[in-house]
């Protein structure tokens, strides 16, 4: 596949256009606000009742610092059941159209693994596809991405959501035996295969953002390894997305009551985002845009002034 070198320019609306090459990377953190047009998402299912309500929330997210909005019509939480193409389109297309109307310059991605939904979403105003299956659920997806020239977020997933459990619930760590039990090496190899397959389908490397799939078939410890060793994934030559927002491993690591509502995991989410930023991730998909943007702005400012990793204790 083409070896598109990273261009360290700030992402713009033009760079996300469906008929243009996408550049996510930049010298600053880049935040995507999450809007779930679903009744059953783990954190905010059913919170948004109308397209107008979604548009209002999207405007607030942009005011708070988001550069992009990620809109989904199917929950991918552990135990979730599939939502067919027709229902996903019914849920997301009016939301995308409403958000695009009030935010003509904002970046919009659609969270789906179905090419038919993705194509309709691009027609409705989306700029990119967020595919948690990394092209595995629908073999037509990569051909669509190539044909439309849109952005593509490719995530690693060990198993389908219906077969998965929350990170803190595994009795034994998910197996990554093909890499000697090393989750980071296994995820890197899998994402390498995604990049190769995308290249064979005609997708440019510069269209692709990689997501290690925090929480998707990984234990708490495996999630931590993927964050702390992000640099190993960056050797693939593409920017990394952090998808840690409000997830169960954040609560487990932060000593938060696992039975408490997911919205109470903000402090832990910020901690995970900053750790992932330190390790090399640059794009952050979050629910709580304002606080996360504020924290990442501070990190970026300190990094620009010479922030370094602190020395280990003696």
Secondary structure, DSSP 4 states (H G I P E B T S, - for coil): ------------TGGG-TTS------SS-EEEEEEE--S--TTTTT---SHHHHHHHHHHHHHTT-SEEEEESS--STTPPP--HHHHHHHHHHHHHHHHHH-TTSEEEEE-S-HHHHHHHHHHT--EEEETTTTSS-TTHHHHHHHHT-EEEEE--SS-GGG---GGG-SSPPP-GGGTT-HHHHHHHHHHHHHHHHHHHT--GGGEEEE--TTSS--HHHHHHHHHTHHHHHTTSS-EEE--TT-HHHHHHHT--TTS-GGGGHHHHHHHHHHHHHHT--EEEES-HHHHHHHHHHHHHHHHTT--PPPPP-
